[in-house]
Amino acid sequence: MSEDKAECSICRSVYSYKGGTTSNLRKHLKTKHPTISFERSEPSMSTSVEIPPLSSSVIEDDRSSISSRCETQIVPIVSTSFGSEAGSVSRKRKEDADLLSLAREQKISNAILRMIATDLQPFSIVQDSGFRELLRLLEPSYEIPSRTTFSNSLLTREYSKAIEKLRALLNATENVCLTIDAWTSVTNESYVGVTAHFITQNWIFYSCLLDCFYCEKDHAAFHLCSDLRRIASEWGLSDKVYAITTVNAANMVESVKLTGWTHIPCFAHTVNVIVQNGLKEVEIICSKVKNIVQYFNRSTQATNSLILIQEQMNQNIVQLKLKNDVPTRWNSTYSMLERVFKLQQPITTTINSLHIPVELLSEHEWIAIKEICKILEPFEQITNEMSSETAVTLSKVILIVRGLETFLKKLKLVTTTAPARTLIDSLLQSITNGFPYLETNSVFAKCDFLDPRFKKRAFATDEAFEKVKDEIHQEVTSLTNKNTSISQTTEFRPEASEPARENSIDIIDLVWQDFDVSTKTTTSINVIEKTTLEIRSYIEDVPLERKQNPLEWWKTRELLYPNLSKLAKKYLSAVATSVPSERLFSKAGLAISDRRSRLKGKDTQKILFLHYNQHLLG
């Protein structure tokens, strides 16, 4: 090779540095080998300069350090100091680079695992060519682990970390409410999910997934009871669980009774049954609407024509498509009716212009649909409100049920169509049957009493209010006596080696016996008086506005009402619906898709745990 040319020791490309300039050599390194850091090495008076070899962690697949025949060398960043100290410093920098490289590699791998858990991506995504190309572009030196490494090693490690974080949170709480639900996957595997809900020491409503396990047995009450007890024991919650919210299926209700914990019927499930029964009264209209929707969904021509007519009628409004209903979800029927009524004119025009062979709705039926939607609208909004996982919900049930009854009775006075009036009558009867004696249910009543938004206003009669107030008084007194007993200083007991001293103390105790008894009686009376005063002060305190957060209110008054605040943390943590468990399985359906049909039950459990408890990652 001529003296005015240099060969790249990495890619073997030959470049000229004719005229004494090395700009093209530097440009080559920057563009073709961007992972290499380099600096200009000045000529040295020393006869020898030690240049250690470049670390393999800095340049993957590089062969050796760069060399050229030019007078001014382009070399990797290393120390060019003289003597043995230079070699020591360069080795130190090389070790630091290796450590940083390993730390970044682990950080990237953990980020990929979090993406898989958060977005419920399949582990096979790490083998997809597009994903690997993206990583090569962002981090050329990163070597992505195999799907087996992610599913066997990294997933287990992250899962174990999240378990310990959640265990620490649960250890710090005193009372927990659970929800449970069951589900069958597309691979015909049965899963049971259990979520926990509690209020933290900082008065934050907290929801988490305890377990989502593959169930080999049937969903009999005895088996579900056994699973609930096992999970509570594993998390140290056996003495902390006080209530479980489930759907009203017989096996679920019975399983909770077998545990001895209080059962809370799912509000959303009860509402679903009530509205489903009511919709049977307007089945003829719903069937006509469904036939229209199904025809449009099957016909591309009809759908395109519907969109075109919407554009012509309302050019500045986003065009809508029709929605079909799902038989098991009443709110999907409401959405279908609402959308059809909103598109009444475009639908009618499209059917007439295309001569679509479906039965048109009469003017009277269109009015009935409008009134049916008005009847169902509050049920839709209330179900969404009561399905929250971050807010107090159970205390709203009594007032919402009463409010629904009042709303329907008033609405019936202005309803004109027979189908809509029949629907109202059915809903009122189903509400009475579905929510019997709510005020006499201890958990519901205590939750309303301890919600500063409601207190006495939640109860229709003074008798019901006085009853729950007495129950709260008894529970606070019992809690106070228990804490007092634990905190009392242990009385002095003489040593066995002093029998004479022991007899002397016994005689003295007899002398003071009357005084000691009177003191204990006075202490007991004081506890009752303090409890009565605390409850009275709480009742007389200014009620909180309905839309404000009761937990924030309690946070500022925890010291003012020390005993009631403990009960508030307990009962306000109860959830009104089992929707948290149901939401889990809607995500599980994504996790166990056709693309992830090979996912094992244990891996499914870990993925869903990390997905639901995303706040524990990192």
Disulfide bonds with the S-S distance in Angstrom:
none
